[in-house]
Amino acid sequence: MTYRLLVTSAAAVALVPAVAVAQGSPAPAGAAAEETIVVTGSRVARSGLDAPTPRTVVGSELMENLGQSNVAEAIKLIPQNIASSSDTNVGYGTSPNVGSNFVNLRGLNPSAGTRTLTLVNTRRFVPSSDGGAVDLNVIPAAIISRVETVTGGASAAYGSDAVAGVVNVILDRNFTGFKGETSYNQTSRGDGKGWRVSGAWGTRFAQDRGHFAIALEYEQQNGVGNCSEVRSWCAESWDFFTNANTILPDGTLSGYNLPGTPGYGLPNFVVGRDSKQAFNDPNGVTRNRGPALVAARNKRFTDDGTGIVDFEPGDFVPSVGFGARQGGDGVSTYSNSPLRSPVDRYVGYAYGSYEVSPGWQVSGDLSFARRTASAIGSTVGPRSTMFINSTNAFMPDELRALLGGTAFSLGKDMDLQIENRNSVKADVFRTSVGLTGELGGGWVFDAYYQYGQNKRKQTASRSRVNTPMIYAFDAVRDPSSGNIVCAELLKPDPDPRAAGCVPLNIFGKDTMSQAAIDYVYRPIYEDFTFRQHAASASVRGGLFDGRAAGPLGLAAGVDFRSEGGDVWHHDIPDYQDYGLTFGQDYAGSIKVFELFGEANFPVFKDSPLGDGLEVNAAGRWTKNKSHNKVTDERKAIGAFSWKLGLIYEPISAVRFRATRSRDIRVAGFRELFLNEIASEPGTAQGVVDNPAIPGSPAGGDDATAILGGGSFQLGAEKADTTTGGVLFRPDFIPGLQIGVDWFEIKIRDAVTSLSGQRIVDFCEQYNTFCDRITYASQQDITFIDARRVNLGRFIARGLDIEGQYDFPLSTIDAEWNGRLNLRVLGTYQYDFLIQPTPVAPAVNYAGQAADLRDSGDFAASPKWKWNAFLTYSNDPFTATLAMRHIGAGKLDVNKIGPDDPRYSPQLANSISDNTVRSATFFSLGLTYKLRALGRDDGLEIFGVIDNLFDAKPPVAPGGGGNNLGSFYPTNPIYYDTLGSRYKLGLRVKL
């Protein structure tokens, strides 16, 4: 019989002779009963038991049932994937990945790299980001056959980056005929509108020796506005506030650890509504800090800027002058947090193959994709140390009198008048040519060469330039003309940077002239070009065909990859004087040479010891050479990865599997070469708590420059992965199978990025990283080197679970028509131990539901996540109900709330509520086929409602940094933030 792909779990074993749930392309006519196959996670062709590595398959039929339009949506069906980069959570700020969708198995991806390898047709795809990840938006969805996910280490099979696993997108290379699709979607609130059109055509020629197919698609997805302005749950503006070192209206401090103050008796962190940013108001506010006299603080300018009124600062106001506070005047923290970025994508793909002689085939493919996306980010206002003199000519007289000759610090929300749009256009081109042939005796030769290029252009329309802002603030009257001018221009020898200076009237609403805005706020650019050459040659076959258990399967080959890129910022003058930059120019290249081999040994088959036992072994030697083209540094790293696997089937209803592997990951382009600019001392990114300052932490703020970025000294990460599982397929319940897999991933020498504050803390507590801190004195830190290092240790443990039951309804009642299929995919991760340095204790982040702050090395998650799909099919009608459940968790595993017996409001890590409720979201997909165009399914109408019951996300503020506040009042990585939405569409087949 023909083998077809069976949708299985990370525990289940696919490819058994059964009815397929995930429909891929049918096997070619005349396929042999014992057809050999190559599955993701292995290089060896096999005809018996499946590979021992855990694997999940999502077929095109399920994608169509749910109206999914790209690979990213299919990957979201797999609970092991954590969508830490998607169109609903990378729109905040100035990310170059706005609108992108990356795979992140187990949440192990670092911020500047990837630990999940993405393949297309089992070949590498040119990275879409400078961190090495592939944007799933650029993979053609119109011609997808299935998506296979290996949720275990696969470095021995595919090389570096496959530490957490592999996602392999299989395109239908046998497609013939024509199919097209168009759809329209929007939310129930009328926003987020979008439409998509796609088509694919394929044909065979030259007496079936040749095949050609082409696919085209276009998708336009409009954005969804700022969170607090378009969703009522977000307008509540939940956040958690720091109750330490807060400043009261009279200038005194308050906090959980200061007896007699309003904050005493409350925990250090307070969860509540109405989050706003300190001293952030569209009209402008005088901050509550010196040198201004107390009487002149907490004053808000009138709309026209000619007067002042009292400003209500709210509670838990950080004394540094920035960060989240509760209540008071001003706008929500989330007034600049878009829920979804607008994205346009174009994808084209062409594939051809030709049998040049019996058993030998040449093939080639060509793909091009363009992603354009944008988001409105916050416009950086004046920093707290940019003081405005009392001589300012625009200043109201009332405020001038209160200042008494002192200067003041201004807080202002600039977004109302100055739009800072982050725009990205990325073009991805890829082409390959391959040769496959039969060598005789069942041996097959396979080779290919591939070239890929990614060009990305990014622009942020408005970045504050520091010195021009200082000059524009210093507005005085020219004694000669009486006009208001920049004071610097009246000097005999003015600074050349003051040329063109226009005084900036920052007091009030809409009072800044366009000329002044253009002088102070200027665009910044980043152009990224990345090129990849890849080649591979391999053979696979078998020995000892006469063995009763089956032949020994072998595969061996060589891989070569040469890739490199450069990042350019348009040589902007005085670039380091900008308050917001994309970093400095950098460039580098990486060359990788690898030898690999794999063997699969069937020990016995149909034996008194059981139905079958197979042992699998694979190994790969890697030589990685890197060249930093800015510093001309060079280095080489050698590594060896391996895998051992076992499959044992004692009876047909039970199958056991286990693997043990050593996987490696060598730092990628961004991790090695990223060249940043040190943060400005005194800004949100340029301040740490110095424990040597008396009064710390309440009064330990130390303004310092902090340098992040990559490091050319990074070595290889090493991971030891163990999996073990069992699959039950009871004969007495046809169509039922249940699989469970246990996994453990241990990563050593993990590439780690530490915030400046954590480096200071580790130096104080463990006497480590002290060499990364520069002191003018013990109470004055002047510089912190926070570039990446190989120090981290990560351990992830848990269970992957899948159950599915497929049966005809006639088994219940002979008169009932149709079939039911129930499929459940779940994962329970009970350990996620993160140890940033060997001398510090490990922290178990398993169960944290909120997005992390000040860490981009991993993504924590609730312990339980599972998806369920119930499909009723009765041609011509199909209905699929999908349910996605995220278990309850903690807001922050490092904090202690009242639910913990250790809780006390006197603790530095105390929090008023550390719980996050569970959440469940439903989707419903309906399709109906119509006879047309000479086919029973020539036309198909479909509709989908996502978040069927318009469920609101739970309160789980997070993201951002400790000095900036949260990005969102919930975690968009896990929870639906758009609300109920629908899609209607039509499919055509010829």
BATOR-224365 format. One record per residue (C-alpha): z, x, y. Coordinates in steps of 0.001 Angstrom, whole numbers, padded with zeros to 6 digits, always signed. Layout:
<rs>
ZXY
...
</rs>
This chain:
<rs>
+000000+000000+000000
-000445+001060+003606
+002546+002564+005331
+003312+001038+008716
+005942+002022+011224
+009222+000254+010761
+011452-000014+013791
+014636+001728+012818
+017743+002934+014503
+018974+006339+015342
+020637+005955+011991
+017898+004165+010120
+015047+005843+008347
+011582+004679+009344
+008309+004609+007483
+009050+002661+004330
+006645+000185+002744
+007806-002952+004507
+006761-005403+007183
+006700-003559+010499
+008799-004899+013342
+007513-002492+015965
+003794-002909+015820
+001811+000268+016306
-001835+000790+015514
-002762-000306+012010
-003537+002435+009566
-007230+003236+009157
-009019+001214+006549
-008910+002770+003153
-005771+004783+003739
-004346+006184+000577
-001313+004627-001023
+000552+007892-000700
-000575+008638+002852
+001002+011739+004354
+002588+011375+007775
+004186+013557+010427
+007129+011973+012231
+008770+012965+015503
+011401+015613+014920
+009506+017383+012151
+006332+019475+011785
+005929+018921+008053
+003642+016247+006596
+005439+014192+003979
+004751+011263+001706
+008230+010563+000396
+011497+010201+002261
+011538+010267+006049
+012773+013149+008218
+016564+013584+008296
+016764+013622+012090
+017964+010310+013621
+015072+008419+015187
+014460+005123+016988
+011061+003492+017399
+010035+000908+019997
+006628-000585+019353
+004077-002020+021731
+004665-005550+020408
+008282-005627+021599
+007183-004200+024948
+004611-006986+025295
+007097-009657+024244
+009361-008565+027095
+006512-008191+029585
+007135-004488+030103
+004605-002638+032206
+005522+001037+031752
+007208+003491+029423
+010353+003604+031567
+011107-000027+030761
+010704+000632+027043
+013101+003572+027165
+015735+001335+028786
+015819-000632+025531
+017438+002385+023872
+021178+002445+024706
+021418+006200+024132
+019264+006728+027215
+021045+006778+030556
+018675+005914+033387
+020263+008253+035912
+016926+008643+037701
+015011+005417+038242
+013504+003334+041018
+016849+001555+041529
+019052+004591+042073
+017121+007545+043535
+016086+005887+046754
+019245+006891+048587
+018938+009994+050738
+016033+012428+050559
+015447+012901+046842
+011946+014176+045974
+012174+012004+042870
+012276+008707+044751
+010657+006052+042551
+010662+008272+039453
+011934+007413+035984
+013223+010243+033799
+014620+010197+030270
+018248+011295+029963
+019532+010981+026401
+023330+010931+026099
+023600+011533+029869
+023363+015296+029325
+020677+016098+031903
+021828+018435+034696
+020847+017639+038275
+018262+020434+038475
+016946+020414+034918
+016584+018411+031727
+018123+018509+028271
+015742+015850+026940
+012175+016818+026053
+009407+014298+026785
+006215+014538+024719
+002941+012628+024741
+001245+012510+021349
+003707+015169+020173
+002579+017595+022879
+004371+018714+026010
+003393+017002+029235
+003281+018790+032581
+006609+018254+034393
+006617+015782+037264
+009671+017298+038922
+010681+020837+039784
+013568+020328+037364
+011206+020095+034395
+011487+016358+033702
+008479+014082+033152
+008177+010941+035257
+007497+008130+032792
+005494+006326+035483
+002605+008784+035034
+002126+008082+031318
-000552+005426+030662
+001150+002269+029379
-002050+000294+028765
-002822+002178+025579
+000652+002850+024157
+001136+002431+020434
+004852+003153+020223
+007682+005241+021638
+009679+007378+019206
+013050+008767+020206
+014893+011477+018296
+018544+011357+019308
+019486+014729+017900
+018647+018346+018589
+014989+019223+017999
+014573+022728+019434
+013486+024125+016080
+010571+021696+016066
+009581+021690+019741
+011397+024462+021595
+013563+024548+024698
+014860+021404+026450
+015285+019355+023244
+019083+019754+023207
+019907+016057+023541
+016738+014909+021813
+013066+014101+022192
+011104+011128+023460
+007584+011069+022037
+005137+008586+023553
+002399+007876+021020
-000880+006639+022495
-003315+004637+020409
-006082+007117+019619
-007920+004668+017363
-008199+001834+019859
-011508-000044+019963
-012558-003112+021918
-011242-004203+025276
-007903-005444+026518
-006745-006193+030020
-003574-007417+031666
-002511-008631+035070
+000925-009783+036179
+002973-010742+039225
+006730-010422+039652
+009459-011045+042217
+013182-011712+042354
+014664-015185+042642
+015518-014343+046256
+011872-013774+047113
+012015-009988+047522
+010932-007167+045255
+007427-008537+044865
+004956-006618+042791
+001806-006864+040744
+000033-004865+038088
-003437-004747+036604
-004524-002643+033640
-007412-002347+031258
-008415-000310+028233
-011711+000023+026404
-012570+001980+023292
-015520+002363+020969
-016718+004361+017979
-020133+005982+017851
-022367+008254+015751
-021715+006336+012519
-017970+006335+013251
-017831+010117+013553
-016962+009841+017246
-014468+007823+019216
-013962+007344+022940
-011343+005335+024862
-010414+004945+028485
-007451+003230+030158
-006802+002458+033812
-003846+000826+035498
-002483+000176+038946
+000957-001101+039831
+002426-001934+043211
+006142-002572+043357
+007659-003514+046693
+011094-002317+047577
+014296-004316+047853
+016230-003867+051079
+019552-002330+051944
+022256-003424+049572
+024761-005013+051974
+022026-006873+053832
+020222-008538+050913
+022876-009277+048255
+026116-011169+048841
+028043-009227+046192
+027143-006018+047992
+028054-007417+051405
+031650-007457+050131
+031314-003644+050311
+033755-002598+047611
+034737+001061+047602
+037744+003266+046995
+039473+004866+049948
+041462+008067+050153
+045036+007537+051302
+045755+011150+052243
+045294+012944+055519
+044305+009699+057234
+044638+009427+060967
+046328+006599+062848
+045219+005337+066281
+047949+007379+067973
+046624+010589+066423
+049375+011019+063824
+048725+011390+060105
+049470+008970+057291
+049233+009176+053512
+050634+008408+050099
+052728+011593+050284
+054030+011238+053867
+057283+009223+053892
+057680+006824+056770
+053953+006362+057329
+051932+003176+056630
+050230+004807+053646
+053448+005779+051907
+054150+003647+048843
+050453+003101+048206
+048530+005254+045726
+046341+008122+046866
+043198+006094+046182
+042900+002436+047077
+040140+000165+045750
+039168-002576+048151
+036500-004459+050084
+034896-003865+053449
+033930-000207+053214
+032608+001352+056410
+032081+004902+057543
+034617+006470+059855
+033672+006175+063527
+030225+004912+062561
+028925+002226+064910
+025450+001552+066361
+026853+001636+069936
+028700+004910+069520
+032428+005602+069247
+034786+008286+070532
+036344+009863+067472
+040092+010077+067076
+040355+013835+067367
+040869+016575+069920
+040148+017944+072390
+039862+014419+073803
+043073+012938+075136
+044537+010197+072935
+043820+007562+075597
+040096+008332+075384
+039851+008022+071598
+038759+004970+069589
+036567+003632+072397
+033295+001856+071695
+030415+001827+074161
+028984-001463+075345
+025413-002390+074382
+023958-000998+077598
+026148+002110+077414
+027623+001641+080902
+031111+000620+079789
+033628+000970+076970
+035812-001368+074924
+038521-000705+072367
+037254+000169+068889
+039091-001047+065796
+038965+001991+063468
+040198+000237+060296
+042478+001671+057635
+042413+004925+055656
+040426+006709+058357
+039805+010353+057322
+041139+012779+059882
+038038+014974+059494
+036116+012236+061289
+033749+011206+058501
+034011+009413+055171
+034832+005910+053976
+037442+003714+055690
+038428+000108+055123
+037713-002609+057661
+037513-002358+061413
+034418-002478+063588
+031029-001193+062507
+028544-001762+059713
+028905-001556+055947
+028789+001769+054139
+025929+000261+052138
+023781-000759+055093
+021523+002205+054225
+021542+001935+050441
+018221+000416+049331
+018376-001419+046026
+014882-000405+044993
+012290+001945+046382
+008722+000768+046953
+006411+002479+044484
+002651+002500+043991
+001265+004146+040903
-002264+004787+039676
-002866+006003+036134
-006122+006917+034441
-006562+008219+030907
-009551+009085+028758
-009660+010312+025168
-012494+011393+022922
-012846+012829+019438
-015756+013834+017240
-016012+014856+013603
-018138+017980+013829
-018185+018393+010053
-016424+016720+007144
-012697+017216+007615
-012981+018925+011012
-012530+017140+014318
-012562+018210+017939
-010756+016095+020516
-009947+016094+024164
-008159+013992+026701
-007900+013764+030444
-005264+012004+032525
-004569+011605+036211
-001691+009785+037863
-000516+009293+041416
+002896+008100+042503
+003597+007215+046112
+007070+006092+047024
+009382+005987+049993
+012890+005052+051024
+014737+004682+054288
+017576+007170+054328
+020440+007590+056740
+019623+009379+059967
+022100+012192+060459
+024119+011606+063601
+026019+014164+065673
+028469+016197+063645
+032123+015937+064495
+032176+019401+066104
+029384+018607+068591
+031507+017834+071610
+030215+015990+074664
+031463+017215+078003
+033069+014871+080515
+030368+015990+082982
+027695+014098+081007
+025632+012160+083557
+025193+009107+081279
+028909+008739+080637
+030658+005590+081947
+033113+006411+084719
+035876+004575+082861
+035646+006975+079927
+035325+009995+082214
+038628+009079+083807
+040366+008692+080421
+039098+012081+079262
+040720+013874+082147
+038240+016715+082006
+038348+017129+078199
+035378+016845+075854
+035117+014339+073017
+033478+013975+069597
+031043+011085+069203
+030425+009041+066070
+027282+006915+065995
+025121+005081+063485
+021665+006292+064490
+019734+004179+061986
+019276+001185+064261
+016986+003119+066599
+015853+006125+064547
+014257+005537+061151
+014411+008425+058713
+011826+007632+056056
+011677+009792+052954
+008082+009668+051676
+006736+011267+048519
+003237+011498+047066
+002826+013156+043696
-000464+013790+041866
-000326+014748+038205
-003402+016020+036373
-003545+016956+032702
-006331+017831+030290
-006378+019174+026763
-008775+020098+024002
-007893+020265+020335
-009269+021176+016930
-008021+019784+013636
-009425+020582+010232
-008830+020560+006504
-008470+024030+004997
-008511+022839+001405
-005782+022245-001090
-004121+019729+001195
-003629+022259+004015
-004428+021247+007593
-005074+023420+010645
-004264+022115+014118
-004693+023842+017488
-004887+022790+021097
-004993+024109+024630
-003621+022127+027537
-003633+022520+031302
-001526+020468+033657
-000895+020443+037372
+001578+018589+039527
+001224+018488+043323
+003941+016784+045292
+004234+016347+049051
+007479+015133+050582
+008308+014296+054181
+011528+013221+055839
+010497+011783+059178
+013633+012573+061198
+015987+015505+060782
+018522+016455+063432
+017945+019848+065023
+021355+021146+066024
+020769+023310+069093
+018366+020828+070754
+020928+018066+070177
+023626+020143+071876
+021317+020808+074817
+020226+017152+075029
+023888+016066+074993
+024656+018304+077970
+022954+015988+080475
+023670+016665+084146
+022099+015782+087491
+019726+018310+088936
+021179+019254+092392
+017661+019544+093779
+016019+016359+092540
+018978+014207+091569
+017331+013534+088202
+019261+013740+084959
+018190+016904+083137
+019398+019195+080366
+021936+021641+081816
+020443+024522+079867
+017194+024217+081847
+019066+024850+085117
+020114+028330+083972
+018186+031344+085345
+017195+032383+081815
+017349+029291+079583
+017191+029483+075825
+013524+029152+074701
+014673+026422+072322
+015471+024292+075375
+011792+024117+076317
+010832+020456+076478
+014449+019346+076431
+014905+015678+077353
+018436+014381+078020
+019685+012116+075237
+021515+008998+076335
+023365+008306+073131
+025792+005773+074614
+025126+002143+073711
+022444+000419+071690
+018727+001254+071991
+019403+003577+074927
+017746+006748+073618
+014306+007474+075028
+011509+008229+072581
+010920+011589+074258
+014555+012560+073702
+014422+011390+070084
+011300+013461+069460
+012956+016531+070945
+016144+016249+068885
+014866+014657+065646
+011874+016233+063968
+010111+015884+060613
+010656+018250+057726
+008314+018869+054804
+008265+020155+051273
+005106+020888+049276
+005575+021563+045582
+002809+022778+043275
+003399+023392+039600
+000857+024524+036986
+001274+024691+033245
-000891+026263+030541
+000102+025489+026966
-001486+026455+023662
-000467+025957+020069
-001851+026702+016620
-000299+025641+013345
-000927+024957+009690
+000797+022502+007409
+000444+021685+003785
+002178+021833+000437
+002771+023971-002601
+003547+023095-006211
+001778+019744-006208
+002588+019202-009869
+006335+018900-009378
+007773+015529-010351
+009863+015418-007170
+006864+016176-004997
+005328+019280-003432
+007102+021735-001206
+006033+020847+002339
+005443+023728+004697
+004452+024149+008326
+004184+027232+010513
+002655+028142+013811
+002767+029738+017206
+003288+028191+020645
+002575+029717+024036
+003375+028301+027437
+002831+029761+030897
+004048+027785+033863
+004931+028427+037440
+005152+026907+040834
+005914+027373+044479
+007746+025337+047075
+006764+025618+050735
+008347+024062+053831
+005554+024571+056381
+007152+027561+058146
+009053+025311+060553
+010517+027325+063466
+014323+027541+063544
+014414+025787+060174
+017958+026905+059469
+019060+025118+062643
+018193+021738+061123
+021058+019493+060062
+019034+018275+057070
+016643+020531+055164
+014934+020684+051797
+016067+024277+051358
+014097+027477+051758
+010785+028464+050183
+010888+029612+046582
+008436+030468+043821
+008499+031742+040285
+006870+031781+036887
+008016+031365+033293
+006179+032481+030151
+007278+031432+026683
+006062+032769+023332
+007360+031152+020141
+006961+031395+016367
+008108+028492+014227
+008249+027440+010615
+009548+024514+008597
+009955+023693+004905
+010744+020423+003182
+011885+020683-000439
+012110+017562-002617
+014878+018446-005081
+014472+015456-007385
+012949+011997-007497
+013742+009038-009787
+016428+011070-011472
+019689+010060-013165
+021293+011628-010061
+019563+009158-007787
+016241+007952-006465
+015637+011056-004412
+017005+014142-002671
+015230+016268-000079
+016329+019365+001811
+014692+020395+005069
+014909+023679+006980
+013251+024762+010225
+013460+027770+012486
+011969+028936+015784
+012051+032302+017540
+011622+032169+021305
+010847+034849+023861
+011184+033655+027457
+010093+035772+030427
+010839+034791+034038
+009671+036214+037350
+011204+035362+040724
+008281+035788+043098
+010490+035807+046206
+012826+038608+045136
+010445+040138+042538
+013236+040035+039946
+012154+039882+036298
+013995+039210+033077
+013438+038308+029435
+015573+036208+027097
+015260+035940+023331
+016729+033127+021281
+016571+031637+017802
+016986+027966+016985
+017242+026401+013539
+017841+023148+011742
+019019+022157+008255
+018621+018606+007008
+019399+016563+003936
+018314+013134+002694
+019882+011603-000395
+018988+008198-001813
+021301+007376-004744
+019786+003897-005128
+016990+002094-003321
+019451+000114-001213
+021365+003114+000186
+020161+006258+001895
+022285+009091+003328
+021077+011650+005828
+022607+014649+007602
+021485+017463+009887
+022951+020579+011379
+021052+022458+014067
+021328+025236+016582
+019379+024253+019696
+018664+026265+022815
+017688+025610+026394
+016571+028262+028836
+017086+027477+032525
+014044+025925+034140
+012139+026393+037357
+014541+024759+039816
+017677+026128+038171
+016344+029677+038358
+014541+029749+041686
+015956+027036+043986
+016719+028702+047324
+018965+026560+049506
+020400+026947+052998
+024170+027146+053303
+025831+024008+054619
+027030+023798+058208
+030745+024479+058555
+032607+021364+059637
+030066+018873+058313
+030677+016569+055345
+029094+019214+053124
+030820+022126+054856
+034547+021514+054548
+037089+022192+051807
+040821+021754+051440
+042348+025246+051638
+045682+025278+049770
+046809+028291+051837
+046873+026205+055020
+050342+024735+055672
+050372+020986+055072
+047627+021053+052450
+046221+018759+051225
+047119+016464+054118
+046284+019108+056705
+044353+021721+054785
+040829+021086+056011
+038906+024346+056335
+035377+024365+057772
+033210+026746+055779
+029621+027435+054811
+028836+026543+051180
+025705+027836+049459
+024319+025958+046467
+021076+026408+044613
+019686+028177+041591
+020499+031547+040110
+018111+034000+038490
+021035+035346+036447
+021271+032226+034291
+021082+032748+030543
+020248+030415+027670
+022345+027406+026744
+023265+027092+023065
+024013+023787+021354
+025273+023012+017867
+024337+019499+016789
+025613+017702+013708
+024535+014245+012556
+025376+012235+009487
+024470+008689+008642
+023800+005999+006104
+021219+003204+005866
+021819+000020+003857
+018866-002123+002704
+020321-004565+000179
+017777-005916-002277
+019586-009249-002449
+018979-009894+001285
+015309-009069+001878
+014547-008027+005447
+018080-006848+006265
+018943-003267+007062
+021944-001743+008759
+022247+001870+009781
+025073+003969+011190
+024864+007588+012349
+027638+009857+013578
+026698+012607+016024
+028307+015619+017616
+026631+017831+020223
+028437+020983+021349
+026854+022888+024231
+028047+026365+025171
+027117+028355+028254
+025908+025148+029867
+024302+025576+033257
+026965+024301+035629
+027053+023594+039340
+030481+023423+040938
+031257+021991+044347
+032853+024245+046920
+036117+022343+046557
+036233+022832+042794
+035644+026566+043206
+038587+026740+045610
+040717+024670+043241
+039836+026817+040208
+040654+029964+042142
+044048+028569+043118
+044934+027084+039726
+043321+029461+037216
+042495+032591+039228
+038804+032223+038402
+035758+032066+040704
+037802+033816+043386
+034996+036372+043745
+032780+033539+044995
+035006+032918+048036
+034860+034960+051238
+037947+034938+053468
+038443+035967+057080
+042099+035411+056219
+043882+033434+053499
+043880+030436+055828
+040245+030821+056860
+037527+030561+054224
+034182+031542+055744
+031789+031296+052787
+031620+029911+049239
+028928+030823+046723
+028384+027618+044733
+025132+028558+043014
+024705+027653+039353
+026371+029563+036535
+026467+029557+032698
+030056+028551+032078
+030249+024958+030997
+031126+023597+027586
+030088+020045+026764
+030979+018063+023636
+029572+014601+022957
+030636+012603+019899
+030005+009071+018831
+028232+006576+016616
+024736+005127+016816
+024353+001758+015160
+021397-000447+014343
+021041-003652+012425
+017961-005747+011954
+017130-008823+009954
+013636-010195+009618
+012919-013330+007598
+010637-016395+007477
+012293-019659+008427
+010836-021183+005285
+013629-019438+003373
+016002-021885+005068
+013813-024966+004868
+010392-025025+003246
+009034-027187+006054
+010046-024785+008814
+007370-022504+010194
+007600-019135+011881
+009768-016054+011535
+012963-014785+013106
+013721-011160+013790
+017119-009995+015003
+017537-006403+016034
+020648-004745+017462
+020771-001217+018897
+024170+000142+019833
+025968+003339+020649
+029678+004104+020825
+030449+007432+022489
+034158+008086+022106
+034108+011718+023305
+032330+013270+026261
+034340+016415+026858
+033363+018486+029886
+034873+021922+030418
+033314+023599+033468
+034980+026929+032724
+036795+028273+029639
+040086+028670+031504
+040197+025054+032715
+041165+022157+030451
+038409+019888+029187
+038161+016387+030649
+037007+013494+028482
+034571+011449+030566
+033863+008970+027777
+034444+005492+029163
+033838+006227+032844
+031712+003399+034221
+031305+004515+037844
+028824+007152+038909
+030300+010613+039333
+031006+012218+042662
+030327+015875+043411
+028789+016494+039986
+025210+016381+038824
+025549+018217+035510
+025888+015058+033419
+026174+011278+033629
+029297+009646+032241
+029070+006215+030628
+031183+003386+029211
+032004+003950+025555
+030177+000881+024263
+026564+000039+025063
+024322-002149+022961
+021116-004141+023184
+020094-007090+021008
+016724-008778+020571
+016122-012127+018897
+012429-012947+018395
+010970-016207+017148
+007272-016002+016278
+005087-018863+015175
+001480-018250+016121
+000315-018845+018746
+003831-018879+020321
+006430-016098+020548
+009819-016106+022269
+012159-013121+022634
+015706-013306+023944
+017157-009913+024881
+020788-009190+025608
+022116-005974+027134
+025859-005348+027021
+027846-002599+028750
+031458-002330+027688
+034479-002146+029935
+035482+001243+031268
+037362+003231+033856
+036419+003772+037471
+037353+007451+037225
+038804+009137+034144
+040491+011728+036370
+042603+009049+038057
+045580+007024+036850
+045884+003316+037619
+048596+000680+037051
+047163-000018+033581
+048313+003475+032523
+052030+003970+031663
+051931+007325+033494
+051079+005608+036780
+053068+006299+039927
+051844+005911+043518
+053326+009347+044218
+050757+011045+041988
+047876+012828+043670
+045443+011138+041240
+046936+007641+041515
+044572+004721+042150
+045273+001051+042801
+042847-000209+040119
+041097+002039+037630
+039398-000634+035534
+035765-001769+035412
+034972-005012+033584
+032280-005312+030959
+028901-006804+031836
+026192-008640+029909
+022647-009349+031057
+020062-011592+029371
+016263-011625+029500
+013849-014180+028102
+010196-013515+027304
+007660-016164+026293
+004045-015686+025206
+001349-018118+024130
-002027-017150+022677
-005181-019147+023336
-008401-019063+021390
-011071-017667+023705
-013806-015076+023873
-014437-015404+020160
-010879-014509+019146
-007784-016467+018218
-005847-014338+020696
-008571-013816+023293
-006245-015013+026058
-002490-014708+026186
-000196-016167+028832
+003231-014609+029185
+006303-014995+031332
+009598-013145+031559
+012884-013844+033306
+015167-010821+033607
+018861-011290+034327
+018413-014877+033234
+021772-016082+034550
+021752-014022+037754
+024829-012078+036650
+026484-009959+039303
+027333-006331+038605
+031001-005322+038291
+032820-003379+040978
+032268+000305+040187
+031777+002317+043406
+030701+005902+043011
+028042+008531+043553
+027792+010586+046700
+030417+013165+047485
+034126+013158+048132
+033489+013602+051842
+030701+011035+052094
+031849+007920+050282
+030042+005953+047602
+026304+005354+047370
+026709+001826+045991
+029644-000526+045264
+028530-000577+041628
+026744+001770+039267
+022976+001037+039226
+022541+003360+036264
+024027+000678+034003
+024297-002570+035914
+021557-004848+037202
+021590-004848+041006
+018486-006929+041709
+019617-010258+040248
+017458-012820+038498
+013723-012100+038653
+010613-013321+036926
+007184-012090+035892
+004060-014102+035070
+000955-012615+033548
-002265-012963+031589
-003711-010754+028833
-007328-010648+027722
-008729-009206+024487
-012339-008705+023442
</rs>
